[in-house]
Amino acid sequence: MEREALQAAVCELDAAVSPLDANADRAAVVVEASALPAIVRRLRDEPQFAFAQLLDHVAVDWIDRGQFELIYQLYSFKHKHFLSVSVLVPREDPRVPTLCRVHPVAEWQEREVYDLFGVLYDDHPDLRRLFLEDDWVGFPLRKDYQDDFMLDRPR
């Protein structure tokens, strides 16, 4: 399935899905946070999609927009195509449902994003820091993060 056709088919799944044109090399959509698990489950289970693998999950801090973009990279072994699924959440309350019950590998990926950005995953089975010590204050990949050991940015 071509990128445009795949993107259009995914957008037909639900009103909570809309196209995203930011990623020219693969189909990309934006999903409302509350609909994320149901949409990703359908993308995994419906044969015309068969996105069996969650390859990666990352976050982007759009501090000027006051939001985080959570990006999930899916892959279909059956159809050999990729899909980027984005969710936008506000910086002041970065919360989204977990995908652990749809893709078990999400448990570790979500812990990483929580640890470094502070995004909370509702119903996550073990949401705790992954890399940093438990008593670490703050989330170091947020653009407004500061600590006494940081180097000044070059001008």
Steps between C-alpha positions, in 0.01 A plus 500: 500500500640840407565756773203721409260205472616356832465837672149545358396147606625555855315833520176321407523286815363762735420870529781522760759445223619770260782515243838651579710624211821557698663168407547471125660154493225311685134528579431705811187574701399687813275320749309646794657378825184335634463291182864390477478142639187412301642638175840330543327171587296522178817582304656186646201267463336598171657298215516790254739676743665225712731740688637227726811685617541817704851592390550815701332758716648846545396846614562849367472801729329779308552751780386795286166323437465382860476134404683173456469295186513129578599302193449126457671325207310190386604234249306236310707190419213369287473810280852637553392853575552753778260736673573792732226564755520829691311616806511858627477556875524823700828567684314597818329157520682256272283193532406225255367143530765228498549270202643217716195278449517544122878485456682365809829660388334836572561438871870583463456769236240684708722479807779666304275787385364537854851509645636762260189711420258438788215367285254295709350180358163411650473133607868430436595188704837633626543872432827593667832644398706291262836679471508761774509449874163487676567828684599693185319833479361601162503357151823570311373491141246775556621815330458705818695257722784653701745366756827616656714265290380603154738671263398831350382469144739643241392833356 
